[in-house]
Amino acid sequence: MTGVSPISRRRFLTLAGGAAGVVAVGQLVAELPPAYADELDPAPFTLGVASGEPDHHSVVLWTRLAPDPLNEVDGGMRPEPVEVGWEVARDPQFRQVVGRGRVTAVPESAHGVHVVVGDLAPDRWYWYRFRADGVTSRVGRTRTLPPPGAKVDHLRFAFASCQSWVGGPYPAYRDMADQELDFVVHLGDYIYETTDGSLTEFRRLHALYKTSPDLRAAHARFPFFLTWDDHEVQNNYAGPVAGSAGDGRPFLDRRANGYQAYYEHLPLRPAQRPDGPDALMYRRFDVGRLARFSVLDTRQYRSDQALGDGRKEPTGEVFDPARTMTGPEQERWLLDGLRGSKARWNVIAQQTIMAAFDYDLGPGQIVNLDQWDGYPPARSRILDFLDRQRISNPVVLSGDWHTHWVNDLKTDFTDPGARTVATEFVGTSISSGAGWDADVRAGLAANPHVKFYNGSYRGYVICDVTPKRWRADLRIVLDARDAASPAYTIGAFEVRDGVPGARRVDAGDGLVGRVTDRATGAALPNVEVTVTRPDGGRLVAATTDPDGEVLTFAPPGDYTVAVNGVGYQPVVHQVSVREGQPARLDVALDRATPWAGTGRLVPGPLAEAGTSDLFLGNNLVALAVSAGTNDSQLSGVTVGKPLDLAAVGHLDQLDWINLPYASASQPRGSNAWQQRTVRADTVEVLAAGGPVATVRATGVSTAVPDLAVVSTYTVRADEPWVAVASVFTNQGAAPCVFWTGDALDHDGAGQRSGVAGHGTITASAPADYPPTAPWIGMTGSDRQTYGLLYADVDFVAYAAYNWVMSQRQVTLAPGETFTLRRRIVAVDNGGVTDPFAVLGTL
């Protein structure tokens, strides 16, 4: 777009108007401290000013009067109408005022103000301010779009989403406000709901979020186009269907309250004003002939998630063509708008990931049913339309998943050779965490259409568009909890006019390299690479891909890099990263010999153990036994039990193994696995290495008096297991009867249990499954199977789909002992249909 402001940063915000008075543009040269942003928004304008929804001749201006913004009842305002004046000018000093007027802020709308200013010139910047109760607001800046059909040579905008208040003070918005942008597109999760679904509570949340000076600065700096996702009302809601129980009020009442507060606090046009639980949020806008934006609402009209939601194998109703993300009317509107578009770039701005993503590395499929993967016929109708109609340069902008992605969109995601019909850029979150990062990383090998992924950082995306190319810069902040955190571009990608699919165009800052086996030269996947700052703080951890390659971001500086893979000796290197060029670190690892001790970790982002816990490993398997780390599910009895486990070529996906238990009664029910009936008080290394490595945990039963329990863990070379013998001794004067065994829980994606003779357990209610062979197992989506292989089959398996345990009854006379022998196994299952078949071969 033309008419770019000569002000290079948000200095006009801190110096022009407000407390700073009138200052010449040439004087706007010095940044003020971030804290000064609070002084820019004096009461009653504590929530700042904003603009949005521009077209070529008008724009919406917004503010809310709230002298006490966290007063959840009324924001500190008297319960009566208040007259508010507004002005719009061509310059930040308001020497060329082009419009002014008055509007009434009423308590029924939380004293929110929406002014649609018309008769503006196209494609130019304007400045605006409000006045009420003798106080003038800060000065905001906004702009109009080019006229319809105009030739536009350049557009630069940002898109963002997902700004949980507890995730940090929004340094990503601080960085955004420092950019030169034409506008911002917000793709949802502007707030995160609480249990209380009252209008008062939604108003309080919006006011709380606006207390961020950096969010207010971004709003004052650029006009916003906004759409919502789920958290503006309730997590994973679908149309009229609640996503969770909430506070007991009818869901549509909650939705009406959420929609009302959303409108009251954002610069939306009257067309977006809600009518109870309904509001028209899908709309389009054109930036001349350069780009057409179709902004979607994929929450209000969608079908309820199939199969009860979550990440599951897609079956049955998932493939019902009547199920929809957008509703039939919005879908027709979208396709009609794309068909009639004369724009060079056709943008679909919407909420959640459109590309398919299979979390299962085996022959099966595990998908997220809240994303477009839960509505594949609806997705196919759109992608097939783009392909069939040869829509010019389709680009999809998505949020929701708190991570950066660049995806090729195809009509057939199961065929890597299928033609790419569009490009999808998914922006990471402003502040919301990504607890599923490890699951995504583990599944990348099964999804070659994902051209880039990073889940380690928070941030947003800048898009720079010309008729010939679309460039997307994936911006990150190093620490979302640090208001002053520096920001960087973790990757830059370009789509050329007429050539769907993005290619990387930057060299990147950080560490790149390849990890191999020293003896064979083979690439080593799933090796953890951890980058540590000179002060000892961890910067980031990444894992090698199937080709042994690693790419992890690091700003210029000196770092310690630890390389740790199951079955290999860990190594540490010192690395320096220089500006504008990646540092190369190729590492060859030696196979490990049996070893036990502290200071080593089982690699994996889900790993629980620390360096003070005990590690056992060899060239095929690694296990961590708690020497002090507690798991909240086994509080008080975690010590002496396995926390982490992985096979060579894999990362830890284990939650824990409750090994062993000793209960007075037979465990029953949905929490049977949570036996807190053996407590170890001593965990020690008996043999640190050599032919064998051995660890012993000594303790007692908390449920059976006078029952001592000693478990000994042993690992030898070339065995994909750790052998464990638990010795129970009746130290009392009377016989004792107890139930014993172990419980196994997998923590990664696609968790499911297996029992010999019964295959994969699919039932959610636990039941008895008499085994036909002496093993029980757990697996997920990463081709890794965990198992407990017993010396005999004298037990019953009690299992649900997501946990499994062994149970046997033992009677001991005074002084008598019983030994429970099993092997803890972690192996690659080869991706076969039955992931537990491998346990029968060991």
Stockholm file with secondary structure:
# STOCKHOLM 1.0

chainA/1-842         MTGVSPISRRRFLTLAGGAAGVVAVGQLVAELPPAYADELDPAPFTLGVASGEPDHHSVVLWTRLAPDPLNEVDGGMRPEPVEVGWEVARDPQFRQVVGRGRVTAVPESAHGVHVVVGDLAPDRWYWYRFRADGVTSRVGRTRTLPPPGAKVDHLRFAFASCQSWVGGPYPAYRDMADQELDFVVHLGDYIYETTDGSLTEFRRLHALYKTSPDLRAAHARFPFFLTWDDHEVQNNYAGPVAGSAGDGRPFLDRRANGYQAYYEHLPLRPAQRPDGPDALMYRRFDVGRLARFSVLDTRQYRSDQALGDGRKEPTGEVFDPARTMTGPEQERWLLDGLRGSKARWNVIAQQTIMAAFDYDLGPGQIVNLDQWDGYPPARSRILDFLDRQRISNPVVLSGDWHTHWVNDLKTDFTDPGARTVATEFVGTSISSGAGWDADVRAGLAANPHVKFYNGSYRGYVICDVTPKRWRADLRIVLDARDAASPAYTIGAFEVRDGVPGARRVDAGDGLVGRVTDRATGAALPNVEVTVTRPDGGRLVAATTDPDGEVLTFAPPGDYTVAVNGVGYQPVVHQVSVREGQPARLDVALDRATPWAGTGRLVPGPLAEAGTSDLFLGNNLVALAVSAGTNDSQLSGVTVGKPLDLAAVGHLDQLDWINLPYASASQPRGSNAWQQRTVRADTVEVLAAGGPVATVRATGVSTAVPDLAVVSTYTVRADEPWVAVASVFTNQGAAPCVFWTGDALDHDGAGQRSGVAGHGTITASAPADYPPTAPWIGMTGSDRQTYGLLYADVDFVAYAAYNWVMSQRQVTLAPGETFTLRRRIVAVDNGGVTDPFAVLGTL
#=GR chainA/1-842 SS CCCCCSCCSTHHHHHSSGGGCCCCGGGCCCCCCTTHHHHTSCTTCTTCEEEECCCSSCEEEEEECCSSTTCTTTTTCCSSCEEEEEEEESSTTCSSEEEEEEEEECGGGTTEEEEEECSCCSSCEEEEEEEETTEECCCEEEECCCCTTCCCCCEEEEEECCCCGGGCSCHHHHHHHTSCCSEEEECSCSSCCCSCCCHHHHHHHHHHHHTCHHHHHHHHHSEEEECCCSTTTCTTCBTTBCSSCTTSSCHHHHHHHHHHHHHHTSCCCGGGCCBTTBCCCCEEEEETTTEEEEECCSSSSCCCCGGGSSEECCCGGGGCTTCCSSCHHHHHHHHHHHHTCCCSEEEEECSSCCSCCCCCSSSSCCEETTSGGGCHHHHHHHHHHHHHHTCSSEEEEECSSSSEEEEEEESCTTCTTSCEEEEEEECCCSSCCCTTHHHHHHHGGGCTTEEEEECSCEEEEEEEECSSEEEEEEEEESCTTCTTCCEEEEEEEEEETTEEEEEECCCCSEEEEEEEETTTCCBCCSCEEEEECTTSCEEEEEECCTTSEEEEECCSEEEEEEEECTTBCCEEEEEEEBTTBCEECCEEECBCCCEEESSCCCCSTTCCCCTTSEEEECSSEEEEECSSCCCGGGTTTCTTSEEEEEETTCCCCEEEEEEEEEESSCCCSTTTTCCCCEEEEEEEEEECBSSEEEEEEEEEESSSTTEEEEEEEEEETTCSEEEEEEEEEECSSSCEEEEEEEEEEECSTTCEEEETTTEEECCSSCEEECCSSSEEEEECSSSEEEEEEESSCCSEEEEETTEEEEEEEEEECTTCEEEEEEEEEEEECTTCSCTTGGGGGC
#=GC SS_cons         CCCCCSCCSTHHHHHSSGGGCCCCGGGCCCCCCTTHHHHTSCTTCTTCEEEECCCSSCEEEEEECCSSTTCTTTTTCCSSCEEEEEEEESSTTCSSEEEEEEEEECGGGTTEEEEEECSCCSSCEEEEEEEETTEECCCEEEECCCCTTCCCCCEEEEEECCCCGGGCSCHHHHHHHTSCCSEEEECSCSSCCCSCCCHHHHHHHHHHHHTCHHHHHHHHHSEEEECCCSTTTCTTCBTTBCSSCTTSSCHHHHHHHHHHHHHHTSCCCGGGCCBTTBCCCCEEEEETTTEEEEECCSSSSCCCCGGGSSEECCCGGGGCTTCCSSCHHHHHHHHHHHHTCCCSEEEEECSSCCSCCCCCSSSSCCEETTSGGGCHHHHHHHHHHHHHHTCSSEEEEECSSSSEEEEEEESCTTCTTSCEEEEEEECCCSSCCCTTHHHHHHHGGGCTTEEEEECSCEEEEEEEECSSEEEEEEEEESCTTCTTCCEEEEEEEEEETTEEEEEECCCCSEEEEEEEETTTCCBCCSCEEEEECTTSCEEEEEECCTTSEEEEECCSEEEEEEEECTTBCCEEEEEEEBTTBCEECCEEECBCCCEEESSCCCCSTTCCCCTTSEEEECSSEEEEECSSCCCGGGTTTCTTSEEEEEETTCCCCEEEEEEEEEESSCCCSTTTTCCCCEEEEEEEEEECBSSEEEEEEEEEESSSTTEEEEEEEEEETTCSEEEEEEEEEECSSSCEEEEEEEEEEECSTTCEEEETTTEEECCSSCEEECCSSSEEEEECSSSEEEEEEESSCCSEEEEETTEEEEEEEEEECTTCEEEEEEEEEEEECTTCSCTTGGGGGC
//
